[in-house]
Amino acid sequence: MNKFIAATAFAIVLMTAAMAKTQQIIQTQEGYSYFLPKTSLRLSVLVEKTTVTPGELCIYAGRYLKKNDAPQTKSEHYKIVSISMATEAVRDTARYFVLQADAKHCINHAEIDRNGILTAINTEGKTVKDFVPFEKQTAIPRQDPRKFLNQEILAAASKAKMAELTAHEIYDIRDSRNELTRGKAEFMPKDGEQLRIMLQQLDTQERALLQMFCGTTTRDTTQTVIRYVPTEEVNDLILFRFSEKLGILDADDLAGSPYYIDIENLKEQMPEPEIPIGNIKPDKDDIGLRVTVPGRVRATIHTLSDKYTVTPYEFWAAQFGTLINLSGELFNKKIRAELILDPTTGAVEHIKTELLKK
């Protein structure tokens, strides 16, 4: 009995899928199926991670080099460098239409982007540049301090003795540099270029040996991209959390401090598109062509104490505007129209009409 039910259910699924596919084919044959966009916010958060690694001889840094602040344990620290906002489009599944393209209308082609959003009719649409993620800079490789240790240091019987000999080596390097800069070295370079190279080599050796006591500090900047589609006004909505020890966290992770977003509807709409040819009624000859008149929105990112606040970002959003119908008379046999829509808001950016010769 269970097998029969399973087989029947499977058959129903196949029939439903076939019907859906047939419906899609019919819609495609009727014209161009498309979506209008929703305007999404894209937040790019740059976070700098600082890693402090103690040196092998860190406990002797105060005794031999008077560096009492040398790190003794490994630590990681995160800091938000910047937060930037931009807009991009996602398909609005509630705004799905079919643009009729038949012999009665002069529609040669319609451009629909990879998200299924209508961008142009009878002309090329606006090109949207792909989002380019932040590229990390290649870190400069650090010198291995053990490459600069002489045989006596490497053969030291204890860490204390190694620290003593390494410190003497650092002081000898400093003495040599002072003698070179004062012109009192036993073997002085022949020209300025040789002097520069010798001083550079001494600096490299000193920095490498100092790592044995003072450790290393590395900084790495990463980018986290957060996408948020506003649909209504909000106040103090937690967008993400941040911890100086853990970095960026999910909104529900209580290990970090919240970063909020406010969305304010500015009650301002973009002007409706002007039709170059008058006496065209929007409701006459409906061919399924819809465009948006987007509304103005302000987004603000802040913390609870307003310790960190991003400059408010204002943008046009399709979902905060209104939907209007463009008449099929724009594409009748007497008129040829070219239409370009903003792929992020669905608003008319350009409309051009041309009277066709009889």
C-alpha positions, -999 to 999 in steps of 0.1 A, spaced: 0 0 0 28 24 9 46 16 -24 14 24 -43 10 58 -25 47 66 -31 44 57 -68 12 78 -71 28 108 -54 58 105 -77 35 105 -107 17 136 -95 50 154 -90 61 145 -126 27 157 -139 29 190 -120 65 196 -132 54 189 -168 25 213 -165 47 240 -150 72 235 -179 44 237 -204 31 269 -188 66 284 -190 68 275 -227 34 291 -234 45 322 -216 77 323 -236 58 319 -268 34 348 -258 63 372 -253 91 379 -229 87 368 -193 105 391 -168 107 403 -133 110 438 -119 138 444 -94 139 449 -57 167 472 -46 191 455 -22 217 471 1 252 457 -2 274 464 28 312 459 25 328 456 60 366 458 61 380 442 92 417 443 102 430 414 122 462 420 142 481 389 153 508 393 179 532 363 183 557 364 211 594 358 204 613 326 214 633 346 239 605 370 250 610 364 288 645 379 285 635 410 265 634 432 297 667 419 311 689 423 280 671 449 258 651 469 284 619 461 265 595 454 294 565 456 271 575 427 249 545 404 244 546 371 263 515 354 249 500 351 215 470 374 209 445 383 182 426 416 179 400 427 153 391 462 143 365 475 118 384 497 93 354 509 72 318 501 62 307 511 28 272 508 12 260 503 -23 229 491 -41 223 461 -63 192 443 -77 175 411 -68 144 399 -86 110 407 -71 91 375 -74 59 393 -67 64 415 -98 64 389 -126 50 399 -160 50 388 -196 57 414 -222 36 407 -253 55 407 -286 32 401 -315 27 414 -350 7 444 -337 36 458 -318 70 469 -330 91 451 -304 122 436 -320 138 423 -288 139 428 -251 170 426 -229 167 406 -197 196 402 -174 208 370 -157 185 377 -128 155 377 -152 150 415 -148 139 435 -178 165 462 -187 157 474 -222 134 472 -252 146 476 -288 180 488 -277 209 477 -255 205 479 -217 226 496 -192 257 476 -183 261 469 -146 296 463 -134 301 431 -114 310 436 -78 347 434 -73 357 420 -39 385 435 -19 419 422 -28 442 416 1 477 429 -2 504 403 -3 523 403 30 560 409 29 577 377 40 595 380 73 631 369 78 637 338 98 658 350 127 676 317 131 692 323 97 712 351 114 723 332 145 760 322 146 773 288 156 780 300 192 744 311 197 729 279 182 752 258 204 741 276 236 732 251 264 702 271 276 677 297 266 692 322 290 727 318 274 711 320 239 694 353 249 726 368 263 746 359 231 718 371 208 716 404 227 754 409 223 750 403 186 723 430 184 745 455 202 775 446 179 753 453 148 743 487 163 780 495 169 789 486 134 761 508 120 773 537 141 808 533 129 797 532 93 776 563 95 804 582 113 830 570 88 851 553 115 846 517 104 877 496 98 865 487 63 846 516 48 826 512 16 840 527 -16 809 547 -25 775 557 -13 757 528 -29 779 503 -11 773 522 21 735 520 15 736 482 9 757 476 40 734 496 62 704 479 48 719 445 55 726 455 91 691 468 96 677 435 82 699 414 106 689 436 136 651 434 128 653 396 124 672 391 157 649 415 176 620 391 167 636 366 190 628 389 219 599 412 207 580 387 186 561 397 154 529 417 147 510 409 115 480 427 101 456 411 77 425 429 62 395 409 51 362 419 36 328 406 47 298 414 24 264 416 39 233 419 18 200 433 31 168 440 12 147 466 30 110 463 27 98 487 53 110 513 78 130 498 107 148 511 137 176 495 156 175 462 136 206 441 144 224 436 111 255 418 126 276 417 157 313 424 162 338 413 187 374 426 191 385 390 199 364 371 173 356 395 145 323 397 127 296 375 141 260 366 132 232 388 144 221 362 170 256 355 184 257 372 218 295 370 219 297 403 200 283 439 203 254 446 179 256 469 149 222 483 139 206 495 107 179 521 105 158 524 73 138 556 68 113 562 41 119 598 29 84 599 13 99 611 -19 94 596 -53 112 599 -86 93 618 -112 72 597 -136 87 592 -170 78 617 -197 64 602 -229 79 620 -259 46 615 -279 15 628 -262 -21 615 -262 -10 580 -252 -31 567 -224 -13 544 -200 -43 520 -196 -49 516 -233 -34 486 -251 -19 468 -221 10 446 -233 23 437 -198 49 464 -197 54 476 -161 80 500 -147 86 514 -113 87 549 -99 112 543 -70 110 559 -37 139 576 -17 153 558 13 179 566 39 200 538 56 221 544 87 245 520 104 253 526 141 261 510 174 241 513 206 263 540 220 268 556 186 306 550 191 307 539 155 284 555 130 285 553 92 275 583 72 238 579 62 234 565 28 204 576 6 193 557 -24 163 550 -47 145 517 -39 120 500 -62 100 485 -34 94 519 -18 79 533 -49 49 527 -72 42 505 -102 30 521 -134 19 507 -168 34 518 -201 10 516 -230 15 493 -259 8 523 -282 44 532 -278 52 502 -299 24 502 -324 30 500 -362 33 538 -365 58 543 -336 90 526 -327 102 532 -291 135 525 -274 133 520 -237 162 517 -211 154 508 -175 176 511 -145 185 475 -136 187 483 -99 154 502 -95 133 494 -126 129 531 -133 128 545 -169 163 560 -176 158 567 -212 128 566 -236 131 576 -273 103 574 -299 104 575 -336 75 579 -361 77 552 -387 72 560 -424 40 547 -439 
